[in-house]
Amino acid sequence: MRRKTISLEEVKNRIRELKGQYISMAINRGRKKIDYFNAIIDNIYPSVFTVKVNAVNQLDTQTFSYFDVLCGDVEIEKIPGA
């Protein structure tokens, strides 16, 4: 079955709407390794965005490109009620 296609602008707009909110992320790191964590979208730049991940007793910043979301390597969902 064919995946629904969305544009890069739609991805950017969705991430802009989620800025500052708690999200759940699934990241495909390759070789059957998928990381799951909760984070907050911190900053938005023209080609990338940063998230703050609550690691062990400290906040860790990670950077992702909008293309990572577009191609499915990064999946983002808003945490309901957060």
SVG drawing of the C-alpha trace seen along z (x, -y; Angstrom):
<svg xmlns="http://www.w3.org/2000/svg" viewBox="-5 -29 28 34">
<polyline fill="none" stroke="black" stroke-width="0.4" points="0.0,0.0 1.3,-3.5 2.0,-5.9 0.2,-9.2 2.6,-11.8 3.1,-15.1 5.3,-18.0 8.3,-19.3 6.4,-22.5 3.6,-20.4 6.2,-18.7 7.7,-22.1 4.3,-23.5 3.4,-20.4 6.7,-20.8 6.1,-24.5 2.7,-23.7 4.3,-21.3 7.1,-23.6 7.3,-23.8 5.0,-20.8 5.8,-17.3 6.1,-14.8 6.8,-11.1 9.5,-10.2 10.5,-7.0 13.9,-7.2 15.1,-4.6 18.9,-4.5 19.4,-1.7 20.3,2.0 17.0,2.7 17.7,0.3 14.8,-2.0 15.0,-4.5 11.9,-5.7 11.8,-8.7 9.8,-11.7 11.1,-15.1 10.2,-18.8 10.7,-20.6 13.1,-23.3 14.2,-25.4 13.2,-25.5 15.7,-26.5 15.3,-26.6 16.6,-23.1 16.7,-21.4 14.9,-21.4 16.2,-20.6 14.6,-18.6 15.4,-18.4 15.4,-14.9 15.3,-14.2 18.3,-11.9 19.5,-10.6 19.4,-13.8 20.1,-16.2 18.6,-17.5 20.2,-16.3 19.8,-18.2 19.4,-16.3 19.1,-17.7 17.0,-16.3 16.2,-17.5 12.7,-17.9 13.7,-15.3 14.2,-12.7 10.5,-13.2 9.4,-13.3 11.1,-10.0 9.9,-8.2 13.2,-7.8 11.8,-10.0 8.2,-9.7 6.6,-12.3 3.4,-12.3 2.0,-14.7 1.5,-13.3 -2.2,-13.7 -2.9,-15.8 0.7,-17.0"/>
</svg>
